[in-house]
Amino acid sequence: MSNQDISYLSVSHAIEDAIAKYKKDESIEDCLSWINGDIDRLTVWAYDTETFFNDDYVFLTSEEELFITDDDLLEYFDADQLDLKTDVNVLNFLNKRANGLFDEGAAAHFHNRDAIWITARCEIWGQGGAHFSNFDIYNSKEDYYDCLKDQGSMLWMTKFVSHSDEELISMYKKNVTNKNFRK
């Protein structure tokens, strides 16, 4: 049966089917295709069930967004704000910068259900509110984090949870210090 032939009465039925298949180590691609196949299907379900409206999420950014790599960072910050001499100052700057990115930024939501993690990406669509997409299932929250990191995301709660201080300092040196202050 092709994915185009799969149909469910509701998102809840599709999710229950996906969970059952996942637990039996069967492919869930048909379920995911149906759930994610309509732009509003998952969002309506999330609002109806309030499944992803909790504290189980991390904000998402990327190295490109954090360091504005597609533009001149010095057009956004004064040189003295960026010419940081200590690791503590670098980490403080990165935490402040990251905190400012997430007023309406993307987030990765997750919910423990039947000993697995159902997940979705959330973006704020202006007055339309939260919009959910990219439903998937993982064995653990850590597996989900690893997948997001492998896709190039940096995960933030009240600090970065995907990258160590050493990794963040290295990124800063690569994207800021070496580009702007090493001649």
Sequence and secondary structure as in RCSB ss.txt:
>XXXX:A:sequence
MSNQDISYLSVSHAIEDAIAKYKKDESIEDCLSWINGDIDRLTVWAYDTETFFNDDYVFLTSEEELFITDDDLLE
YFDADQLDLKTDVNVLNFLNKRANGLFDEGAAAHFHNRDAIWITARCEIWGQGGAHFSNFDIYNSKEDYYDCLKD
QGSMLWMTKFVSHSDEELISMYKKNVTNKNFRK
>XXXX:A:secstr
  GGG   S HHHHHHHHHHHHHTT   HHHHHHHHTSTTHHHHHHHHH TT SS EEEEEEHHHHHTTTS GGG
TS HHHH   SHHHHHHHHHHHHHHH SS  EEEEEEETTEEEEEEEEE GGG EEEEEEEEESSHHHHHHHHHH
TTEEEESSSBSSS HHHHHHHHIIIIIHHHT  
